Amino acid sequence: MQLVSNPKAKEVFNTYPMPIKPKMLYLRALVLEVAKEESSVESLEETLKWGEPSYLTKYGSTIRMDWKEKSPNQYALYFQCSSSLVSTFKTIYKNEFKFEGKRVIVFKLEDELPVSELKHCILLALTYHKRKHLPLLGA
């Protein structure tokens, strides 16, 4: 997997305060790890959308991540609201994650992340356009 990285995206991670910075870097590492593990992801573009680190692939749906000063005790992964990603995540992982609307998985600072479940959600997003016709995205 080839990573096409925008230096400005990496700079955003340096603006996050402690203790949020390591949590955001961990989310980034999970996205990169899943992309490397999935053979159909030939390249991953790391860029900024709305000033937030974002990840795009040829057959995937955009994944964004951010922390907001107005909600300092939480951070989030964002997915395209027009996709069926979050509705699928809600069906499969309703007890593992907290959701907002049709596009967000929210994490509290003190939460221990359910890593395998989160990696599965990331995989579904990175391969969305190959799966969107399948019930529950082929999960």
Phi, psi and chi 1 to 4 in degrees:
 res  aa     phi    psi   chi1   chi2   chi3   chi4
   1 MET       -  131.0 -175.4  -86.9  -53.9      -
   2 GLN   -97.8  127.3  175.3 -171.7    1.2      -
   3 LEU   -96.8  122.6  176.2   62.8      -      -
   4 VAL  -104.7  106.6  179.0      -      -      -
   5 SER  -109.3  137.7 -173.2      -      -      -
   6 ASN   -96.0  119.8  177.7  -25.9      -      -
   7 PRO   -55.2  -30.7  -16.5   23.6      -      -
   8 LYS   -66.5  -30.6  -69.8 -176.8  179.8 -174.0
   9 ALA   -66.6  -42.8      -      -      -      -
  10 LYS   -64.8  -34.4  -74.6 -176.9  125.8  178.2
  11 GLU   -61.8  -34.7  -72.3  173.6   18.6      -
  12 VAL   -59.4  -38.5  170.0      -      -      -
  13 PHE   -61.5  -31.3  -72.0   97.6      -      -
  14 ASN   -74.3  -12.7  -68.8  -34.9      -      -
  15 THR   -88.7  -14.5   67.7      -      -      -
  16 TYR   -71.0  137.1  -67.3  122.7      -      -
  17 PRO   -75.0  162.4   27.8  -33.5      -      -
  18 MET   -76.2  142.9  -66.3  -55.5 -103.1      -
  19 PRO   -94.0   14.6   33.9  -34.5      -      -
  20 ILE   -78.5  -31.7 -161.9   66.4      -      -
  21 LYS   -53.8  -50.0 -178.2  178.8  176.2  179.5
  22 PRO   -63.8  -29.7    3.1   -5.6      -      -
  23 LYS   -69.9  -40.2  -64.4 -171.4  179.1  -71.4
  24 MET   -68.9  -40.2  -65.2  -59.0  -63.5      -
  25 LEU   -64.3  -33.2  -72.3  170.7      -      -
  26 TYR   -67.4  -42.3 -175.0   67.1      -      -
  27 LEU   -58.9  -44.4  -76.3 -177.3      -      -
  28 ARG   -58.5  -46.4  177.4 -174.6 -173.9  -91.9
  29 ALA   -61.3  -38.3      -      -      -      -
  30 LEU   -64.3  -42.5  -74.5  178.2      -      -
  31 VAL   -61.6  -45.9  170.6      -      -      -
  32 LEU   -64.2  -40.1  -62.7  179.4      -      -
  33 GLU   -63.0  -46.9 -177.6  179.4  -33.1      -
  34 VAL   -63.4  -41.7  171.4      -      -      -
  35 ALA   -61.3  -41.1      -      -      -      -
  36 LYS   -67.0  -35.3  -74.2  178.5 -173.8  171.1
  37 GLU   -75.9  -23.8  -68.8  171.4   -6.4      -
  38 GLU   -93.6  113.8  174.5   54.4   40.3      -
  39 SER   -64.0  -25.8   61.4      -      -      -
  40 SER   -78.1   -9.5   69.3      -      -      -
  41 VAL   -91.5   97.5  176.6      -      -      -
  42 GLU   -80.1  -35.0  -64.3  173.4    8.2      -
  43 SER  -146.0  152.3   71.1      -      -      -
  44 LEU  -129.9  126.5 -179.4   70.5      -      -
  45 GLU  -100.7  123.7 -179.5 -177.5   -3.9      -
  46 GLU  -101.6  120.8  179.2  176.9   49.1      -
  47 THR  -146.0 -170.1 -171.3      -      -      -
  48 LEU  -116.4  134.4  -69.2  177.1      -      -
  49 LYS  -129.1  125.0  -74.3 -169.5  178.8  -98.4
  50 TRP    54.9   33.8  -60.7  -75.1      -      -
  51 GLY    74.8    9.2      -      -      -      -
  52 GLU  -113.2  140.8  -59.2  167.8  -11.3      -
  53 PRO   -56.4  130.8  -24.2   34.4      -      -
  54 SER  -137.2  150.7  -57.7      -      -      -
  55 TYR  -130.9  128.9  -59.7   86.4      -      -
  56 LEU  -130.4  143.9  -51.7  114.0      -      -
  57 THR  -133.9  164.9   65.9      -      -      -
  58 LYS   -58.5  -44.7 -176.7  175.5 -178.8  178.7
  59 TYR  -107.1   15.4  -60.6  110.2      -      -
  60 GLY  -112.0  177.1      -      -      -      -
  61 SER  -108.2  142.7 -179.7      -      -      -
  62 THR   -57.8  136.1  -58.0      -      -      -
  63 ILE  -113.9  127.7  -59.8  171.4      -      -
  64 ARG  -118.0  158.9  -70.7 -175.6  -63.5  120.0
  65 MET  -143.6  148.6   58.9 -177.3   67.2      -
  66 ASP  -169.3  166.2 -158.1   22.0      -      -
  67 TRP  -125.7  138.7  167.7   84.5      -      -
  68 LYS  -117.0  135.3  -51.5  -94.2 -171.6 -128.1
  69 GLU   -58.9  -32.4 -147.0  171.7  -47.9      -
  70 LYS   -70.6  -17.8   66.2 -178.7 -179.8 -176.3
  71 SER  -129.5   70.4  -59.4      -      -      -
  72 PRO   -66.4  -15.2   24.1  -31.6      -      -
  73 ASN   -98.4   14.8  -64.9  -40.1      -      -
  74 GLN  -146.6  160.1   67.9 -177.3   38.4      -
  75 TYR  -141.9  170.2   56.6  110.3      -      -
  76 ALA  -152.8  158.4      -      -      -      -
  77 LEU  -109.5  134.7  -84.0  179.9      -      -
  78 TYR  -114.7  140.9  -60.7   85.0      -      -
  79 PHE  -128.4  160.5  -57.3   89.1      -      -
  80 GLN   -65.2  126.8  -71.0 -173.1  -31.6      -
  81 CYS   -69.5  -20.0   59.7      -      -      -
  82 SER   -82.0   -6.8   59.2      -      -      -
  83 SER   -88.4  172.1   75.1      -      -      -
  84 SER   -97.9   15.3   60.9      -      -      -
  85 LEU   -61.0  -58.6  -73.9  162.7      -      -
  86 VAL   -66.9  -35.8  171.3      -      -      -
  87 SER   -63.8  -36.3   63.7      -      -      -
  88 THR   -67.3  -44.8  -60.4      -      -      -
  89 PHE   -59.3  -40.4  -57.4  159.0      -      -
  90 LYS   -63.5  -36.1  -75.2  178.6  179.2  179.0
  91 THR   -70.2  -45.5  -60.2      -      -      -
  92 ILE   -80.4  -40.8  -59.6  170.8      -      -
  93 TYR  -122.3   38.3  -62.5  121.9      -      -
  94 LYS   -60.3  -27.3   65.7 -179.2  173.8 -134.9
  95 ASN   -94.7  -11.0  -62.8  -40.3      -      -
  96 GLU   -94.5  -27.2  -75.3   81.8    6.1      -
  97 PHE  -127.4  160.7  -63.5  113.0      -      -
  98 LYS  -107.5  133.7 -170.8  173.4 -173.9 -178.3
  99 PHE  -118.8  154.7  -58.2   94.9      -      -
 100 GLU  -127.6  117.2  -76.9 -176.1    8.6      -
 101 GLY    59.6 -144.2      -      -      -      -
 102 LYS  -103.7   12.9  -61.5 -174.0  -29.0 -174.9
 103 ARG  -142.7    2.0   66.5 -177.7 -171.6  119.6
 104 VAL  -133.5  135.8 -173.5      -      -      -
 105 ILE  -106.5  125.0  -61.4  176.5      -      -
 106 VAL  -107.0  138.0  177.5      -      -      -
 107 PHE  -120.7  134.2  -50.6  102.8      -      -
 108 LYS   -84.1  150.1  -62.6  -74.8 -175.3 -169.8
 109 LEU   -55.2  -36.4  -75.2 -177.6      -      -
 110 GLU   -85.5   -6.1   64.6  -84.8    3.8      -
 111 ASP   -66.1  141.7  -72.6  -10.5      -      -
 112 GLU   -92.1  123.7 -174.5  171.6  -36.7      -
 113 LEU   -74.0  135.1  -62.0 -177.7      -      -
 114 PRO   -78.2   89.9   22.7  -24.8      -      -
 115 VAL   -60.4  -48.6  175.2      -      -      -
 116 SER   -64.2  -38.9   63.1      -      -      -
 117 GLU   -66.9  -41.2  -66.2   87.5  -15.2      -
 118 LEU   -65.5  -42.3 -175.9   53.0      -      -
 119 LYS   -61.7  -36.0  -74.2  176.2   69.1  175.1
 120 HIS   -64.4  -43.1 -174.4 -129.7      -      -
 121 CYS   -61.5  -42.7  -67.1      -      -      -
 122 ILE   -62.9  -43.4  -68.0  167.6      -      -
 123 LEU   -59.4  -45.7  172.1   67.4      -      -
 124 LEU   -60.1  -38.4  -66.2  176.3      -      -
 125 ALA   -69.9  -43.0      -      -      -      -
 126 LEU   -68.5  -18.0  -67.5  176.9      -      -
 127 THR  -121.2   19.7   57.9      -      -      -
 128 TYR   -53.5  -46.1  179.1   71.6      -      -
 129 HIS   -71.0  -14.2  -68.3  -69.2      -      -
 130 LYS   -88.6  -15.0  -70.5 -175.6  167.5 -167.8
 131 ARG  -115.5  -15.3  -56.1  170.2  168.7  -87.8
 132 LYS   -59.5  -19.3   63.3 -176.3  177.6 -178.6
 133 HIS   -85.6  -10.0   65.0  -75.9      -      -
 134 LEU   -88.7  144.9  -58.8  170.1      -      -
 135 PRO   -59.1  133.5  -17.5   26.3      -      -
 136 LEU    50.1   32.2  -69.2  179.2      -      -
 137 LEU    57.3   25.9  -55.4  176.6      -      -
 138 GLY    75.7   11.0      -      -      -      -
 139 ALA   -65.6      -      -      -      -      -
